[in-house]
Amino acid sequence: MNDLVITVDSLSKVYSRGHQSKKVLPGPLGNLPLVGRRTVATDSFHALRDLSFEVRRGDRIGIVGRNGAGKSTLLKILSRVIVPTTGEIRIRGRLTSLLEVGTGFEKEATGRHNIYLNAGLYGLSRKDIEARFESIVSFSGVGDFLDTPVKHYSSGMYMRLAFSIAAHLDPDILLLDEVLAVGDMAFQQKCLAKIEDITQNNERTILFVSHSLGHVAQYCNKVLWLHDGQIRFFGDLQAGLQLYSEFMAPKTAGSLQDRSDRSGTGRARITGLRLENGKDGVCDGLHTGAPAELVVDWEAYDIKPHEGERVFINVIFENEKKQRIFGTPSDVVDSRVCIANGSGRYRCRIPRLPLLPGVYACTAGLMIDGQLVDKLADAMTIMVLDGDYHGTGRLQVKQFGDFVTDYNWTQDDLPADASQPAAAAGS
């Protein structure tokens, strides 16, 4: 059985680039342009250049790249919104796409009419649409404005209705272009939960454009990295995200030892921070629940003998929104770490990494005798992928929080009369 659902062969898209010419008239406030302007084509540029790749049934591909890399152009071509300049695409299966806000909506029509219109364009019969209608309206949360022309909708309402329609069409292939860029936090969580449900079906294929590497790490199994309209990488999720993270990370001169954007007295400096998996040595990424070791290298310059035993070391993990997820303060667990003039190394063992899939930044800090001597923000970036934390084969989802912890549910055996509701006082 052929499981290829999308084949892209030598695909290119060329646009003309031009400038506007105008005539000016002298005036008391300077030269004033005439109303009439004429666009003159000067040259052309490749939005996409010679792309070739294959997508198989069940692939969940995260498309990453800087603004202007060609991500949205690719999805528009796959959605047949625009045509390529050269090349060929072959699609097998029913495809649904959610591009920028309001694409495919008839602005003068009501929300109700647009549900039938959009679902009909994707091949659903009126009977199929009616079977899904209530679910679409309920999920979107625009029921009070269902009979209002969508030209009066806010951008958030547009997105809620558009996403709800796309997500309820049960497509074989779903294309999503930065669907979480618009909308409030509550609806974003609903969208993430819906994407989670869709990705559980191994027969569904998803191409997902997002600037959030955490979302890509959570929902995708492959990465397509576009750069200046060309494919820079296509393949393994962890390898692709690591390459892209390194490319996008702020460039610092040399090692941590050379960084000047640090705070503290400077009597000691953190010179290295890395993650080891406790088995194979240094690694850039781990799975949820895997053993991990933080290794901190340091140098000290002006430490008095009596100070060497009053040391506090901490590494804090932050998500992409710069929210603190957890830290590893040495004093809380009564870890005995010391310091002396010269160089040394601290090691923090984490038996099971509690982080859910995503990209995290680490801030490292060192205190001696209650005084901050060194602190480095964004000292390291790590990537975490899905893992079987609980050993059940079932993975935790991000809608329940940002980290995982040990827990176990049990049921108490209650006396027979204890299962009855208590009688009201005074009855």
Backbone torsions as a table, in degrees:
resi	resn	phi	psi	omega
1	MET	NA	129.6	-179.3
2	ASN	-79.0	116.1	-178.4
3	ASP	-99.6	11.4	174.1
4	LEU	-73.7	125.7	179.1
5	VAL	-111.2	-25.1	176.4
6	ILE	-136.6	128.5	174.0
7	THR	-124.7	122.6	178.0
8	VAL	-114.6	124.1	-173.8
9	ASP	-128.6	113.2	175.1
10	SER	51.6	47.5	-174.9
11	LEU	-83.5	129.5	175.6
12	SER	-137.9	149.9	174.0
13	LYS	-135.3	121.7	-177.1
14	VAL	-116.0	132.8	175.7
15	TYR	-116.7	153.5	173.9
16	SER	-86.9	139.8	179.1
17	ARG	-113.6	137.2	-176.7
18	GLY	-146.6	-176.8	176.4
19	HIS	-137.2	160.9	-179.8
20	GLN	-96.6	125.6	174.4
21	SER	-94.8	149.3	-178.3
22	LYS	-152.5	152.6	174.4
23	LYS	-98.8	151.2	-179.0
24	VAL	-126.0	152.5	175.5
25	LEU	-119.4	140.4	177.2
26	PRO	-68.2	145.3	178.9
27	GLY	-151.6	174.4	-176.5
28	PRO	-66.6	-23.4	-179.3
29	LEU	-105.9	17.3	-178.4
30	GLY	109.2	-178.2	-179.2
31	ASN	-67.9	131.3	-178.8
32	LEU	-111.2	131.5	-179.9
33	PRO	-73.9	145.5	170.4
34	LEU	-70.6	159.4	-178.2
35	VAL	-65.4	-41.8	-176.0
36	GLY	-71.1	134.8	176.9
37	ARG	-133.4	153.1	-179.3
38	ARG	-131.9	127.1	178.9
39	THR	-86.5	127.3	-178.7
40	VAL	-113.7	120.9	178.3
41	ALA	-69.7	132.6	-178.5
42	THR	-112.6	-46.5	179.3
43	ASP	-156.2	-170.9	-179.3
44	SER	-130.1	161.1	176.2
45	PHE	-141.5	153.0	-179.3
46	HIS	-92.2	112.0	170.5
47	ALA	-71.8	-35.8	173.4
48	LEU	-134.7	143.1	-176.8
49	ARG	-135.5	107.2	169.1
50	ASP	55.2	55.6	177.9
51	LEU	-86.6	133.3	174.5
52	SER	-140.2	124.1	176.0
53	PHE	-164.6	166.0	179.9
54	GLU	-126.7	142.4	178.1
55	VAL	-119.6	130.5	-178.3
56	ARG	-104.6	157.1	-179.1
57	ARG	-55.7	131.3	179.7
58	GLY	90.6	-8.3	176.1
59	ASP	-66.0	141.0	174.6
60	ARG	-123.5	99.6	-168.6
61	ILE	-104.6	121.1	173.8
62	GLY	-89.2	123.5	-179.7
63	ILE	-101.3	117.7	-175.9
64	VAL	-122.6	163.8	-179.9
65	GLY	151.7	160.7	179.1
66	ARG	-66.4	165.7	172.7
67	ASN	-57.8	134.0	-179.0
68	GLY	87.2	5.0	-178.2
69	ALA	-75.4	-18.2	179.8
70	GLY	111.6	8.8	-175.5
71	LYS	-62.7	-52.9	-178.3
72	SER	-67.0	-35.5	177.6
73	THR	-60.5	-42.2	178.7
74	LEU	-61.2	-45.9	-179.3
75	LEU	-66.0	-35.0	177.8
76	LYS	-65.4	-37.8	177.8
77	ILE	-68.0	-44.0	178.6
78	LEU	-63.1	-30.8	178.9
79	SER	-84.4	-3.9	-179.0
80	ARG	65.3	26.5	172.8
81	VAL	-76.4	-38.1	174.2
82	ILE	-128.3	162.9	-178.8
83	VAL	-106.8	148.2	178.7
84	PRO	-74.2	157.7	174.3
85	THR	-75.2	-45.2	174.9
86	THR	-140.8	163.9	177.6
87	GLY	99.4	-178.9	-173.9
88	GLU	-143.9	144.1	171.5
89	ILE	-125.9	142.6	176.2
90	ARG	-128.6	127.1	-176.5
91	ILE	-124.5	131.2	179.1
92	ARG	-119.5	113.8	-178.4
93	GLY	118.2	167.3	-179.3
94	ARG	-80.8	126.7	-175.3
95	LEU	-112.5	133.0	174.3
96	THR	-123.4	139.4	-178.9
97	SER	-132.1	147.4	173.0
98	LEU	-125.6	101.5	-177.6
99	LEU	-97.6	-142.8	-177.1
100	GLU	-67.5	163.3	-172.4
101	VAL	-54.1	127.9	171.8
102	GLY	85.1	0.4	178.8
103	THR	-60.7	127.3	178.5
104	GLY	86.4	-0.3	178.4
105	PHE	-88.3	143.0	171.7
106	GLU	-92.4	107.1	-169.0
107	LYS	-65.6	-28.6	-179.8
108	GLU	-79.6	-15.1	-177.7
109	ALA	-88.4	162.7	-179.7
110	THR	-78.6	169.2	175.2
111	GLY	-60.2	-40.0	179.2
112	ARG	-59.6	-48.1	-178.9
113	HIS	-63.1	-37.5	-178.1
114	ASN	-70.4	-29.0	174.6
115	ILE	-61.5	-49.9	-180.0
116	TYR	-65.3	-39.3	-177.8
117	LEU	-65.9	-50.4	-177.3
118	ASN	-66.0	-46.1	-179.6
119	ALA	-64.3	-35.6	178.0
120	GLY	-66.3	-37.7	178.8
121	LEU	-63.5	-26.8	178.8
122	TYR	-89.3	7.8	171.7
123	GLY	97.2	6.0	178.8
124	LEU	-81.3	140.7	175.7
125	SER	-76.2	165.4	179.0
126	ARG	-60.5	-35.8	179.1
127	LYS	-64.5	-42.8	178.3
128	ASP	-64.5	-39.3	179.4
129	ILE	-64.8	-43.9	-179.5
130	GLU	-63.3	-32.3	179.0
131	ALA	-68.1	-27.5	-178.5
132	ARG	-100.9	-8.1	-168.6
133	PHE	-57.4	-50.9	-176.3
134	GLU	-63.1	-38.7	178.9
135	SER	-65.4	-39.4	178.8
136	ILE	-63.2	-46.4	-178.5
137	VAL	-65.6	-44.6	-178.1
138	SER	-62.8	-43.7	-178.4
139	PHE	-66.0	-39.5	-175.8
140	SER	-70.8	-30.8	-178.7
141	GLY	73.4	18.5	-179.7
142	VAL	-108.5	22.6	-175.9
143	GLY	-56.0	-35.7	-179.2
144	ASP	-69.3	-16.3	-177.6
145	PHE	-118.5	21.4	-174.8
146	LEU	-61.3	-33.7	-177.6
147	ASP	-103.6	22.4	174.4
148	THR	-100.9	137.3	176.0
149	PRO	-56.3	136.7	-173.9
150	VAL	-69.9	-12.2	175.9
151	LYS	-64.1	-17.8	178.1
152	HIS	-93.7	-1.3	-179.7
153	TYR	-75.6	149.4	170.0
154	SER	-75.9	168.3	179.0
155	SER	-62.5	-35.0	177.9
156	GLY	-65.3	-40.3	177.7
157	MET	-66.2	-40.7	174.7
158	TYR	-52.8	-52.6	-175.0
159	MET	-64.5	-41.5	-179.2
160	ARG	-60.7	-44.4	-179.4
161	LEU	-70.2	-43.2	-178.8
162	ALA	-63.2	-45.1	179.1
163	PHE	-64.1	-41.8	-178.3
164	SER	-61.4	-42.7	178.3
165	ILE	-62.2	-50.2	-176.6
166	ALA	-61.3	-39.6	-174.7
167	ALA	-74.5	-18.6	-176.8
168	HIS	-102.3	10.6	-178.1
169	LEU	-92.6	-2.8	-179.5
170	ASP	50.5	55.1	-178.1
171	PRO	-77.7	159.5	171.2
172	ASP	-75.6	-35.7	-178.1
173	ILE	-129.0	128.8	-179.3
174	LEU	-122.3	125.4	177.3
175	LEU	-108.4	126.7	-177.3
176	LEU	-126.9	124.9	-177.9
177	ASP	-114.2	97.4	176.1
178	GLU	48.5	52.6	-173.7
179	VAL	-69.1	-17.4	-177.2
180	LEU	-98.8	11.0	179.8
181	ALA	-75.6	-20.1	-179.1
182	VAL	-124.4	143.2	176.7
183	GLY	117.0	158.6	-178.8
184	ASP	-80.4	170.8	-174.4
185	MET	-62.2	-39.1	-178.6
186	ALA	-62.5	-42.8	-179.7
187	PHE	-72.0	-32.8	175.6
188	GLN	-59.4	-40.9	178.2
189	GLN	-64.6	-37.4	176.1
190	LYS	-63.8	-41.3	178.8
191	CYS	-62.5	-44.8	-179.8
192	LEU	-62.4	-40.4	178.7
193	ALA	-64.9	-38.6	179.0
194	LYS	-67.4	-41.9	176.6
195	ILE	-62.0	-38.9	177.4
196	GLU	-58.7	-44.5	178.8
197	ASP	-62.6	-42.6	-177.9
198	ILE	-64.9	-40.8	-176.4
199	THR	-72.8	-13.2	176.5
200	GLN	-72.0	-20.0	178.8
201	ASN	-87.9	109.4	-175.1
202	ASN	-69.2	-8.7	177.9
203	GLU	-87.3	-14.9	-178.8
204	ARG	-83.6	141.2	177.6
205	THR	-114.4	132.4	-176.5
206	ILE	-129.7	133.5	167.5
207	LEU	-114.5	120.3	-166.2
208	PHE	-126.6	108.2	175.1
209	VAL	-85.9	126.3	179.6
210	SER	-157.7	145.0	172.1
211	HIS	-90.0	-3.9	177.9
212	SER	-92.7	106.4	179.3
213	LEU	-67.6	-24.7	176.0
214	GLY	-63.7	-44.0	178.3
215	HIS	-66.3	-40.0	177.8
216	VAL	-62.2	-44.9	-179.9
217	ALA	-62.8	-31.9	-175.8
218	GLN	-80.1	-38.8	-169.4
219	TYR	-108.2	-10.1	-171.9
220	CYS	-113.9	160.3	174.8
221	ASN	-119.1	-4.1	176.3
222	LYS	-142.1	161.1	178.7
223	VAL	-127.1	135.4	169.8
224	LEU	-116.9	112.2	-178.3
225	TRP	-103.4	117.3	177.0
226	LEU	-102.4	137.4	177.8
227	HIS	-141.5	118.8	-178.2
228	ASP	52.7	41.7	174.9
229	GLY	79.3	4.9	-179.1
230	GLN	-123.0	158.3	178.5
231	ILE	-80.1	118.7	177.7
232	ARG	-91.7	-32.3	179.3
233	PHE	-158.6	142.1	172.6
234	PHE	-147.5	117.7	179.1
235	GLY	157.2	-137.3	-172.2
236	ASP	-51.8	134.5	-175.3
237	LEU	-59.8	-54.3	-174.1
238	GLN	-64.8	-43.8	-179.5
239	ALA	-63.1	-42.4	-178.5
240	GLY	-66.6	-45.0	-179.7
241	LEU	-66.9	-35.0	179.0
242	GLN	-65.8	-44.4	178.5
243	LEU	-62.2	-43.0	-178.5
244	TYR	-69.5	-39.2	178.4
245	SER	-61.6	-42.8	179.1
246	GLU	-65.0	-37.0	179.9
247	PHE	-66.9	-39.2	-175.1
248	MET	-88.2	-16.2	-176.3
249	ALA	-64.4	145.4	175.0
250	PRO	-56.5	132.5	-177.3
251	LYS	-82.1	124.0	176.4
252	THR	-113.7	149.3	-177.6
253	ALA	-77.4	113.0	174.1
254	GLY	72.3	-151.3	-175.2
255	SER	-86.9	-177.8	176.9
256	LEU	-59.7	-29.4	-179.1
257	GLN	-60.7	-27.9	-176.4
258	ASP	-92.2	-5.4	-175.8
259	ARG	-75.2	136.7	-179.3
260	SER	-103.2	-9.7	-177.7
261	ASP	-86.3	59.6	-179.0
262	ARG	-125.8	161.2	178.3
263	SER	-123.1	161.3	-178.8
264	GLY	120.4	176.1	-176.2
265	THR	-72.7	-24.9	178.3
266	GLY	86.3	6.5	179.9
267	ARG	-70.5	-17.3	172.3
268	ALA	-144.4	151.5	-177.0
269	ARG	-134.4	139.7	172.2
270	ILE	-80.7	119.8	-174.9
271	THR	-105.6	-10.4	179.8
272	GLY	-162.3	143.5	175.2
273	LEU	-143.5	125.3	179.7
274	ARG	-146.8	165.0	179.8
275	LEU	-113.0	130.5	174.1
276	GLU	-119.5	150.1	-176.9
277	ASN	-90.1	8.7	175.4
278	GLY	76.1	1.1	-177.0
279	LYS	-138.7	-50.7	-175.1
280	ASP	-108.6	8.8	178.9
281	GLY	91.0	-152.7	-172.5
282	VAL	-61.6	139.2	175.9
283	CYS	-147.2	157.4	179.6
284	ASP	-99.1	-16.5	-177.5
285	GLY	-145.5	152.1	179.3
286	LEU	-135.4	169.3	173.6
287	HIS	-102.6	149.9	175.0
288	THR	-53.3	128.8	179.3
289	GLY	89.8	-5.8	-179.4
290	ALA	-79.1	152.3	174.9
291	PRO	-67.8	144.1	-178.1
292	ALA	-142.3	151.7	174.9
293	GLU	-134.5	126.2	172.5
294	LEU	-90.2	130.1	-180.0
295	VAL	-118.6	121.6	-178.8
296	VAL	-117.2	121.1	174.8
297	ASP	-97.7	144.7	-177.2
298	TRP	-143.7	161.0	171.4
299	GLU	-133.3	138.6	-179.3
300	ALA	-123.5	146.7	-170.8
301	TYR	-124.2	-30.9	-171.6
302	ASP	-143.4	58.8	-177.5
303	ILE	-104.8	123.2	177.8
304	LYS	-80.2	151.1	-174.9
305	PRO	-54.4	-40.2	-176.3
306	HIS	-73.2	-14.5	-179.1
307	GLU	-85.6	-17.5	-168.6
308	GLY	-63.0	-17.3	-177.6
309	GLU	-101.6	-2.3	-178.8
310	ARG	-108.3	69.6	-174.3
311	VAL	-115.6	140.0	177.2
312	PHE	-128.9	123.7	179.2
313	ILE	-124.2	139.4	-177.7
314	ASN	-148.4	138.8	171.2
315	VAL	-122.6	124.4	-176.9
316	ILE	-108.1	133.1	178.1
317	PHE	-98.2	129.1	179.1
318	GLU	-123.6	145.7	177.4
319	ASN	-84.4	-173.8	-175.9
320	GLU	-65.1	-20.7	178.5
321	LYS	-91.4	11.0	-179.3
322	LYS	64.3	26.8	174.8
323	GLN	-91.4	134.3	180.0
324	ARG	-72.0	129.7	178.7
325	ILE	-97.8	-53.3	172.9
326	PHE	-163.0	165.2	178.5
327	GLY	-129.1	174.8	-178.5
328	THR	-128.3	56.1	-177.2
329	PRO	-64.6	128.9	-173.8
330	SER	-68.7	-32.3	-174.8
331	ASP	-72.3	-27.2	-178.1
332	VAL	-64.1	-38.1	-179.7
333	VAL	-97.2	9.7	176.9
334	ASP	59.5	37.3	176.6
335	SER	-73.9	131.4	-178.7
336	ARG	-91.6	99.1	176.5
337	VAL	-118.8	140.7	-177.8
338	CYS	-125.1	169.2	178.9
339	ILE	-146.6	149.3	177.4
340	ALA	-149.5	162.7	179.3
341	ASN	-58.4	135.6	-175.6
342	GLY	124.8	-144.3	-179.1
343	SER	-130.4	158.6	-179.2
344	GLY	-166.1	-173.2	-176.0
345	ARG	-147.4	136.3	172.1
346	TYR	-109.6	149.8	179.4
347	ARG	-134.9	128.3	179.2
348	CYS	-115.6	118.6	-178.6
349	ARG	-95.1	126.6	176.7
350	ILE	-114.1	106.9	-174.0
351	PRO	-57.1	-42.4	179.2
352	ARG	-141.7	116.2	-176.0
353	LEU	-63.9	122.4	-174.1
354	PRO	-89.9	6.9	-175.4
355	LEU	-83.3	139.3	173.8
356	LEU	-78.9	165.9	-178.9
357	PRO	-53.2	137.0	179.5
358	GLY	159.9	-178.0	177.6
359	VAL	-110.5	131.0	-174.6
360	TYR	-129.0	144.1	174.8
361	ALA	-105.7	147.6	-177.9
362	CYS	-118.1	132.0	173.3
363	THR	-109.0	130.5	-177.6
364	ALA	-113.2	138.1	179.9
365	GLY	-137.2	148.2	-179.0
366	LEU	-134.7	126.9	177.7
367	MET	-123.5	146.9	176.3
368	ILE	-130.9	122.5	178.8
369	ASP	55.1	40.6	177.1
370	GLY	78.4	4.5	-177.8
371	GLN	-113.7	131.3	178.9
372	LEU	-70.4	121.7	179.2
373	VAL	-107.4	-24.4	177.9
374	ASP	-162.2	137.3	175.8
375	LYS	-146.7	132.2	-179.1
376	LEU	-129.3	115.9	174.6
377	ALA	-81.4	149.3	179.2
378	ASP	51.4	45.6	179.7
379	ALA	-73.8	-21.0	-179.9
380	MET	-158.7	145.9	173.4
381	THR	-117.6	132.1	178.1
382	ILE	-125.7	159.1	177.4
383	MET	-121.3	134.4	-180.0
384	VAL	-117.8	133.7	179.2
385	LEU	-112.8	168.8	-179.4
386	ASP	-54.4	142.2	175.5
387	GLY	-152.1	157.6	-177.2
388	ASP	-88.4	75.9	-174.2
389	TYR	-58.9	-44.1	-173.7
390	HIS	-89.9	-4.7	179.4
391	GLY	70.9	20.8	-179.1
392	THR	-103.7	-7.7	-174.7
393	GLY	83.1	-2.3	179.0
394	ARG	-110.5	131.9	-173.1
395	LEU	-97.2	143.9	174.3
396	GLN	-70.4	147.3	178.9
397	VAL	-113.8	154.5	-170.0
398	LYS	-72.5	-16.5	-179.7
399	GLN	-65.9	-15.6	179.7
400	PHE	-96.4	0.1	178.4
401	GLY	144.3	-175.8	-175.1
402	ASP	-103.4	-5.0	179.3
403	PHE	-149.3	168.8	-178.4
404	VAL	-114.9	149.8	176.1
405	THR	-143.5	163.3	177.7
406	ASP	-70.9	136.4	172.5
407	TYR	-160.8	163.7	180.0
408	ASN	-154.7	128.9	179.0
409	TRP	-92.6	138.1	173.0
410	THR	-135.5	166.8	178.4
411	GLN	-119.6	126.3	178.5
412	ASP	-77.2	144.8	171.8
413	ASP	-87.0	111.3	-177.8
414	LEU	-96.6	151.9	172.0
415	PRO	-57.8	153.7	-175.9
416	ALA	-55.7	-43.1	-177.0
417	ASP	-75.7	-15.4	-178.7
418	ALA	-74.5	-15.5	-179.8
419	SER	-82.2	-8.5	179.1
420	GLN	-88.4	143.9	177.2
421	PRO	-58.9	140.4	177.9
422	ALA	-63.9	141.9	177.9
423	ALA	-69.9	144.9	-179.0
424	ALA	-65.3	145.6	-180.0
425	ALA	-60.7	132.6	175.4
426	GLY	86.0	2.6	-178.8
427	SER	-85.0	NA	NA
